[in-house]
Amino acid sequence: EAEVAQSPRYKITEKSQAVAFWCDPISGHATLYWYRQILGQGPELLVQFQDESVVDDSQLPKDRFSAERLKGVDSTLKIQPAELGDSAMYLCASSPGQYGTGELFFGEGSRLTVL
Amino acid sequence: SQKIEQNSEALNIQEGKTATLTCNYTNYSPAYLQWYRQDPGRGPVFLLLIRENEKEKRKERLKVTFDTTLKQSLFHITASQPADSATYLCALDRAGGFKTIFGAGTRLFVKA
């Protein structure tokens, strides 16, 4: 069964360092999402791609976060510099429909701890 | 502002009983509503989707209702099992599919 792949699974870093997360969505899925989930809360959308274009990044802290999906397939989310408050689970999801209608398929997430 | 509310307290039930979880929303007119299951340290897994013109949807032991007048969805698990213990997330979508918004989830514990 096709899955959304994410790496690394766990990342521990010190504040002010740079960190990057990678996501490979299910083949053929046009829409890709990055969510952040703080412990005890629901996932919060950071950025949404339709193919290689950003369709929503209104909640992305652009002073330190960046995301790209250059060829409309896999995607990278970067944080530079990391802050203590960035400790969270970073979830990637994809969906097959145009503009992400319907079911989201999530990866297992990347757990970030900032010391 | 737009808001999704789920029971913040954990729900504890006995095996075999029906679990009922609530999702309320305000200042929102979703085209459809979804329910996901999330186990600790794992990504959410899709369970059910119900559209604004549907009142009820079922899948095996799961049932979802959607009342757009009350702005509420109820999620039922019948004949609950300890394996159903997890956090259940409600998610709303605007028409056109832009931006799926999640609630904080309700933790369910099913005791044997």
Interface residues (C-beta under 8 A of the other chain):
Chain A: V4 T31 Y33 Y35 G40 Q41 G42 P43 E44 L45 Q48 V55 D56 M89 L91 A93 G97 Q98 Y99 G100 T101 G102 E103 L104 F105 F106 G107 E108 G109 R111
Chain B: I4 Y32 Q34 Y36 G41 R42 G43 P44 V45 F46 L49 L89 A91 D93 G96 G97 F98 K99 T100 I101 F102 G103 A104 G105
